[in-house]
């Protein structure tokens, strides 16, 4: 995480107000475009999914592909100098040193099931990690934005600032992860070591769990097997709200893998000690 924070500070220090506003405007425009594309197919009769893998169901739908195309089209017009890394269409090189990292539907299984817990992830990173990100839930109209001086959400109840929960012991904490089976037997055992001491453990909300950390509703998210496009926007949002996001060794998390997102440094340290064993 130290490298990501250093990269954020360096980029912001050398960024003009116009550049900052350009990035923020493009972020919202990309998220807006993905809202239209994803809502067109959400809860639609006959929506089908392909699977990316042969040994487990890893779905992708027409909505995933349409949303990513819509976002890349917006960014190509508004920020043609930047690179783009998307889950569905890979890397488009750029010249600016900045990369947009896109997950058009984080939580496609939830999307297929009709639950409103999937989200659109839009992040901007430099060489050190994320500097700006958005977690957007189109169906309920919530958008969580963090970075470049922003830590805010908009939704049905209007705009408000994002702020993580204050310090509390793990015994009073709420912990989230997406799947009951975290990954390998070793990863699952490490997660259970934390879960067994938390007050409450909940499952299945994908990127929305990170939004709950940033908005002060829960204390921890612990996951494994993630990709850069799964984590870079959430890292920007959670850290802007005062939280801590690292890998399970306490290092930079923006490349994915094993991730812990915590509301504050104290509960991060308590949970990390258990994950390390």
C-alpha positions in Angstrom: 0.0 0.0 0.0 2.9 2.3 0.6 3.8 2.4 -3.0 0.2 3.1 -4.0 0.0 6.0 -1.6 3.4 7.4 -2.7 2.2 7.2 -6.3 -1.0 9.0 -5.5 0.8 11.8 -3.7 3.3 12.2 -6.5 0.6 12.4 -9.2 -1.6 14.8 -7.3 1.4 17.1 -6.5 2.3 17.5 -10.2 -1.3 17.7 -11.5 -2.9 20.9 -12.6 -6.5 21.7 -11.6 -7.5 21.3 -15.2 -6.0 17.8 -15.4 -7.7 16.8 -12.2 -11.1 18.0 -13.4 -10.5 16.3 -16.7 -9.9 12.9 -15.0 -13.0 13.4 -12.7 -15.2 14.3 -15.6 -14.0 11.3 -17.6 -14.6 9.0 -14.6 -18.2 10.1 -14.3 -18.8 10.0 -18.0 -17.5 6.4 -18.2 -19.6 5.3 -15.3 -22.7 7.0 -16.8 -22.1 5.1 -20.0 -21.8 1.8 -18.2 -25.0 2.5 -16.3 -27.0 2.7 -19.5 -25.4 -0.4 -21.0 -25.8 -2.6 -17.9 -29.4 -1.5 -17.1 -30.5 -2.3 -20.6 -29.9 -6.0 -19.9 -30.4 -6.3 -16.1 -33.2 -8.6 -15.1 -34.1 -8.9 -18.8 -35.9 -12.1 -19.8 -33.6 -14.6 -21.6 -30.3 -13.1 -20.6 -27.7 -15.8 -21.3 -24.0 -16.1 -20.1 -20.9 -17.7 -21.5 -18.3 -19.1 -19.2 -14.6 -18.1 -19.4 -13.3 -21.2 -17.8 -14.0 -25.0 -18.2 -13.6 -26.1 -14.6 -16.0 -23.6 -13.0 -18.7 -21.2 -13.9 -17.1 -17.8 -14.6 -19.8 -16.0 -16.5 -19.6 -13.2 -19.0 -22.7 -11.6 -20.6 -23.5 -9.3 -23.5 -23.9 -6.6 -20.8 -20.3 -7.0 -19.6 -19.0 -6.6 -23.1 -21.4 -3.7 -24.0 -20.5 -1.8 -20.8 -16.8 -2.1 -21.4 -17.1 -0.9 -25.0 -19.2 2.0 -23.9 -16.6 3.1 -21.3 -13.7 2.7 -23.6 -15.5 4.7 -26.3 -16.0 7.5 -23.8 -12.4 7.4 -22.6 -11.0 7.3 -26.1 -12.8 10.6 -26.8 -12.1 12.3 -23.5 -8.7 10.9 -22.6 -7.1 9.6 -25.8 -3.6 9.8 -24.3 -4.3 7.4 -21.5 -4.0 3.6 -21.5 -7.0 1.4 -20.8 -7.0 -2.0 -19.1 -10.4 -3.7 -19.2 -11.5 -7.1 -18.0 -13.1 -8.1 -21.3 -10.9 -6.5 -23.9 -7.5 -6.3 -22.3 -4.9 -3.5 -22.7 -4.9 -0.5 -25.0 -1.6 1.3 -24.7 -1.3 5.0 -23.9 1.4 7.7 -23.7 0.4 9.7 -20.5 1.6 7.3 -17.8 -2.0 6.9 -16.6 -4.1 3.8 -17.1 -7.9 3.4 -16.7 -8.7 0.1 -15.1 -12.2 -1.1 -15.9 -14.4 -3.9 -14.6 -17.7 -3.4 -16.5 -19.7 -5.7 -14.2 -18.0 -6.8 -11.0 -20.3 -9.5 -9.7 -21.7 -11.0 -12.9 -23.1 -14.0 -11.0 -25.1 -11.5 -8.9 -26.1 -9.6 -12.1 -27.4 -12.9 -13.6 -29.3 -13.6 -10.4 -31.0 -10.2 -10.3 -29.4 -9.0 -7.1 -28.5 -5.3 -6.9 -25.0 -6.0 -5.4 -22.9 -6.0 -8.6 -21.2 -2.9 -9.6 -19.2 -1.0 -12.3 -15.6 -0.3 -11.4 -13.7 2.6 -13.0 -10.2 3.4 -11.7 -7.2 5.5 -12.8 -3.7 4.5 -11.9 -0.2 5.7 -12.3 2.9 3.6 -11.9 2.5 3.6 -8.2 -1.1 2.5 -8.0 -4.7 3.9 -8.0 -5.2 7.7 -7.8 -8.9 7.9 -8.5 -11.8 5.4 -8.5 -15.5 4.9 -8.6 -17.7 2.0 -7.5 -21.1 2.4 -9.2 -24.3 0.5 -8.6 -26.5 1.5 -11.5 -29.8 -0.2 -10.4 -30.0 1.6 -7.0 -28.3 4.7 -8.3 -25.4 4.8 -5.9 -21.9 6.0 -6.9 -18.9 6.0 -4.5 -15.9 8.1 -5.6 -12.5 8.5 -4.0 -9.2 10.1 -4.9 -7.8 13.4 -6.1 -9.3 15.1 -3.0 -12.7 13.4 -3.3 -14.3 11.0 -0.9 -18.0 11.1 -1.6 -21.1 9.2 -2.6 -24.3 10.1 -4.4 -27.5 8.1 -4.2 -31.2 8.1 -3.5 -30.7 10.0 -0.3 -28.5 12.6 -1.9 -24.8 13.3 -1.7 -22.7 12.8 1.4 -19.0 12.4 2.4 -17.4 9.0 2.7 -15.8 8.2 6.0 -14.8 4.7 7.3 -15.8 3.5 10.7 -13.7 4.4 13.7 -11.5 2.0 15.6 -13.1 -1.0 17.3 -11.8 -4.4 18.2 -12.2 -7.4 15.9 -14.6 -8.9 18.3 -17.1 -6.1 17.4 -16.3 -6.0 13.7 -18.4 -6.8 10.6 -16.4 -8.8 8.0 -17.4 -9.4 4.3 -16.1 -11.7 1.6 -17.7 -12.7 -1.7 -17.5 -16.5 -1.5 -17.7 -18.9 1.5 -14.9 -20.9 0.0 -12.1 -18.3 -0.2 -9.6 -20.2 -2.4 -7.0 -22.7 -1.4 -7.2 -24.6 1.8 -4.5 -22.3 3.2 -6.3 -19.2 2.3 -9.6 -20.5 3.6 -8.0 -21.4 7.0 -6.5 -17.9 7.3 -9.8 -16.3 6.6 -11.5 -18.5 9.1 -9.0 -17.4 11.7 -10.3 -13.9 11.3 -13.9 -14.8 10.8 -14.1 -16.8 14.0 -13.2 -13.7 16.0 -15.4 -11.2 14.2 -18.9 -10.4 15.4 -20.5 -11.0 12.1 -19.4 -12.4 8.7 -21.4 -11.9 5.5 -21.0 -13.2 2.0 -21.7 -12.4 -1.7 -21.6 -8.7 -2.3 -18.6 -8.4 -4.6 -17.4 -4.8 -5.0 -20.3 -3.4 -3.0 -18.6 -4.6 0.2 -15.7 -2.2 -0.4 -18.3 0.6 -0.8 -19.7 -0.4 2.6 -16.2 -0.1 4.1 -15.8 3.4 2.6 -19.3 4.5 3.8 -18.7 3.5 7.4 -21.1 0.5 7.4 -18.6 -2.4 7.9 -15.1 -2.9 9.1 -13.3 -5.5 6.9 -13.3 -7.1 3.5 -10.9 -10.1 3.0 -10.6 -11.9 -0.4 -8.2 -13.9 -2.5 -7.6 -14.6 -6.2 -8.4 -11.1 -7.4 -7.2 -9.3 -10.5 -6.1 -5.7 -10.9 -9.4 -4.7 -12.4 -11.2 -6.1 -9.3 -9.3 -4.0 -6.8 -7.9 -0.7 -8.2 -11.1 1.3 -8.1 -12.0 0.0 -4.6 -8.5 0.8 -3.3 -8.9 4.4 -4.4 -12.4 4.7 -2.8 -11.5 3.0 0.5 -8.2 4.8 1.1 -9.8 8.2 0.2 -12.4 7.5 3.0 -9.6 6.9 5.5 -9.3 3.1 5.2 -6.3 0.8 4.6 -6.0 -1.7 1.7 -3.0 -4.1 1.4 -2.2 -7.6 0.5 -2.0 -10.3 3.2 1.6 -9.4 3.9 0.9 -5.7 4.4 2.2 -4.7 1.0 0.8 -3.0 -2.1 -2.5 -4.5 -3.2 -3.2 -2.9 -6.6 -1.9 -5.9 -8.6 -4.6 -8.1 -7.1 -4.2 -11.5 -5.4 -5.0 -11.7 -1.6 -6.6 -8.5 -0.4 -7.6 -7.0 2.9 -9.5 -3.8 3.1 -10.0 -2.3 6.6 -11.8 0.7 8.0 -8.7 1.8 10.0 -5.2 1.0 10.8 -5.9 -0.7 14.1 -8.4 -3.3 12.9 -6.2 -3.8 9.8 -3.3 -4.7 12.0 -5.4 -7.1 14.2 -6.8 -8.9 11.2 -3.5 -9.0 9.3 -1.7 -10.6 12.2 -4.2 -13.5 12.0 -4.0 -13.8 8.2 -0.2 -14.1 8.5 -0.6 -16.9 11.0 
